């Protein structure tokens, strides 16, 4: 038997003697018939210690230093964009409006999807743009047939407070929890994380408050993975492709892949230029949801019949 600790385990035919100077050992005097039981108990005690250390290490790692804030390289101004949300077969299932309004160094962003089945996905974020983008508060609502689990969650960073709505026995119940919210939260600012991706690096780690269904702080690991070409008005343009991986952390994160609860990765494409622009996102909009495709679009004009 390998010696995991200092000291020697001496086994005789009649008994087991464990050294007294080892505080984690068991000093027992047993008959030969009880020998196997004592060895198993000894190993169980040490295995339990090892498991406890392993679990504590996982939680220590998950609660470690938060990653980088997104640098405000490209300051945001007032805008209004239109997007389409498509199923994997290319069918349009929702139309969205993205708006930014600016007051001083604070920006109010709203991204609202109107689904063909009447469902709504509406997220309003307020953030500050100084040297970095810094979330102030975020309110995210998902409701309707497209969302099996309705969402209504507000993250208020200055108050260190997360509020969400739960439905129990057909009744809505408002829950509030005070949390230590990190400064690198990107709720409502995912587009900025890739548009303002730090130069000179291939990886960015940020924090995100997810709901599954209760709030859980997770980490977004965003990596630059390659380039793709797209056609714009008959011309070829280059895009940068990013992969977003969600790290749950802690013991839940360790077992998530085993029980099929690991969130799927998200792919994003940013059009290069003097001002980078997110033009496509492919992934799920809620935990364990289907893969949808979000793309920028432009209005189409109805054909006008010529009159003679």
N, C-alpha and C positions, 0 to 999 in steps of 0.2 A: 504494500500500500504506500503510495507516495506521501511524503511528509509535507503537508501544506503549511505547517507552522513549526516553530522551533521546538525541539524536544523529540522524544522517541516513543512510539507506541509499541509496547512489548506485550505479546500475546503468548500466554502459556496454555497448557492443556486444561488447566483447572480454572484459570481466571484471566482477567484483562486488567492491566495496570496502565493508567494514563498519568503522565507527569503532573505533579501538583503545581508546578510553576506556570502552567498554562491555564489562565483564567477561563478560557473558552472550552476547556476539556471537561470530560465527565470522569470523576474518580469513583469507580464502582468496583465492587468485588462480587463476581457472579459465578454461578456454576457453569460448567461446560455447556449445558443445555441452553443457557441464556446468552451465550456468546454472540450469536448472530443478531439478536435483538439489540444488544448494546452497540454493536458496530453500526447498525442501521440508524439508531438514535443519534449516535455521534455524527454520522454523515448528514443526517437530517438537520441537526442544529447548525452545522457549518453551511449547509446548502441554503438554509433559511437566511442566515447572515448574508451570504453572497447575493441571494435574490433581493433582499432589502437594499443592499448597496447598489445593485443594478437599477432598481426602480427609482431610487433617490437620484442616481446619476442622470437618468432620463429626464426627470422633472427639473433637475438643475440645468441641464442643457436647454430644455424648452423655455426656461425662465431666464435665460442668459441675456446678454447684451442685445438690445434691439439694433437693427441694421441701419443702413443709410437712409437719410431723408432724400427725397427727390429734389435735385437742384433746379431752381427756377431759371433755367438758361434762357428759355423763350417765354417772356411774360405774356399772359393771356389778355386779350381784348374782347370787346363785344362781338358776338357772332351768333349766327343761326344756321345750323346744318340739318340735313334730312338724311335718314338712314333707313335701310330695309333689313328686316330679320327674315331669314329664309331657313326652311327645313333642309334636311340632307338631300332631298330630291329636287331642290331648287325652287320649291313653291314658296311664295311670299306669305308669311303668317302674321307679320306685324309691320307697321310703319312707325318710325320714331322721329322726334324732334330733339335736337341738342341745342341748348342756348347757354350763352355766357353773358352776364351783365357785370360790370366792374364799377366799384366805388372806392376810390383811393387805392389802397393795396389789398383790398378784399374783393373776392370774386364769388358770385353766386352761379352755380352750374346746375342745370336741370336736364336730365335725359329721361324722356317719357315714351314708352312703347304702347301703341294702341293695337291690340291684337284683333284679328278678324273675328274671333269668337267672343269678343267683348272684354277679354282680360286686359289688365293694366299692369305695367311695370314702370314705376315712377320713382326716380331717385333725385333728390335735391341735396347738393353739397355746398357748403360755404367754406372757403379756404383763404388763407393769406399767402401772398406771394412776395417774399423778400429775397434773401439769398437762397432759400429753399421754399418749396410748397409746404404749407402747414395747415392741416385740417382743423377747422373750428367746430363744425357739426355736420352731421349727415343724417338724412331721413330717407329711408328706403321702404317702398310699399310694393308688394306683389300680391295680386288677387285675381280670381277668376278661374275658369276651367283649365287654363294652361299651367296653373300652379297647384299641385296637389296639396301643398302646405302653405297657406297664406302667410305673408310676411309683413310686419309693420314694426320697424326698429329704428330708433333714433340714437345716435352716438353723439354725445356732447362732451367734447374734449376739455374745455375750460372747467366744467363742473366735475369731470371725471366720472361721468354717469352714462349708463346704457339703459334705455327703456324699450321694452318690447311688449307685444300683445300676444297672449296665449288664449286658445279657445278650449274651455273645459266644460263638458256636459252641455254643449251648445251655448255657453255663455262666454263672453269676452272678458279676459282678466288681464289687467295692466300690471306688468312686473318692472321693477326698477332695481338696478344693481350698481353700486359704486365700485369702480375699477381703476387700476393704475394704467391709464391710457398712454401709450408711447407717442412721441412726436412724429414718428415716421408712418402713421396710419395713412393708407391710400384709398379709403372708402370714398367712392365718387370721383376718384382722380386716377383711375387706371390708365386712361389715355395719356395723361401727363407723364406717367412712369416710363413709358416707352418713347414718347415724343421727346422727352428731356433726359433720355438715358445717358448716364455719365460717360464722357469720352475717356478713352484709354482703358476701358474695362469691358469684360464680356459677361459680367454678372452683377445683378443688383438685388439686394434682399430688403424687403419692406414688410411692414405689419398690416394686417387686415382684420377687421372685426366681422367674423362670419356668423351666420345664424343656422343652427343645425339640431333642433330648432331653437335652442337657447343660444345666446351669444357666446362665442368662443374666439379667443385671439389666436390667429394663425399667422404663418409667415408666407409671403409670396417670394419665391425664388425665380427671378426673371433672367433668362440667359439669351444672349444674341447667338442664333444658331445658323444663320446663313443669309443668302440673298436670293431674290426671285425677280423676274421681269414681268411687267404688266403693260398692257396697251392702253394708251390714253389718246383718243382722237387720231388714231392711226400711227402714233409714235410710241416708241418703246421707252419705258421708265424703269428705274431700279428701285426695288423695295428691300428693306431690311426685315428679316423674319426673326421673331422672338418667341421663346417658349416660356410659359408661366407654369411653374410647378408649385403646388400647395403643400406646405409642411405643417401638419397638425401639431406635432410636438407631444412630448410626454408619453405616458403609457398608451393613451388612445392612439397616438400617431404610430406607435410601434406595432399595434395589432390591427390598425385600419386596413393595410393591404391583405392581411390574412383573412379577414372576414368580409372583404369586398366593399369596404367603406372609404377607401382612398379616393379622393376627388380626382377626376380626370384632368389632364393638363389642358391648357388653353394656348392657342397659337394666335399671334398678332402680327400684322404686317404694317410697316410704317413707310410711307413714300418719302424718299430722300429729297433734299433740297435745302435752300437757305433756311426754311422753316419746316421741319419734319411734321408729317401729318399721319395720324392713324387712319387707315383706309379699310381695314378688314380685321375682324375678330372671329375666331372659330372655337366654340366651346359651349359649355353648359352655363345657364344663367341661374341655376339653383342646384343644391347638393343632389347628386345622383340623377340629375336631369338629362334630357337628350342633348345631343350636339347640334347647335344651331349656328348659322353663319350670319354675322352682322357686317353690312357693307355700306359705304357711302353711296349716295345716289344723287341724281339730279332730276328736276321736273321734265316731263315729256309733254310736248304740245300736241293737242289734237290736230289732225290734218284738216286743212281748210279747203273745201271744194272750190274749184275755180268756177266762177260764174261767167257765162258768155254774154 
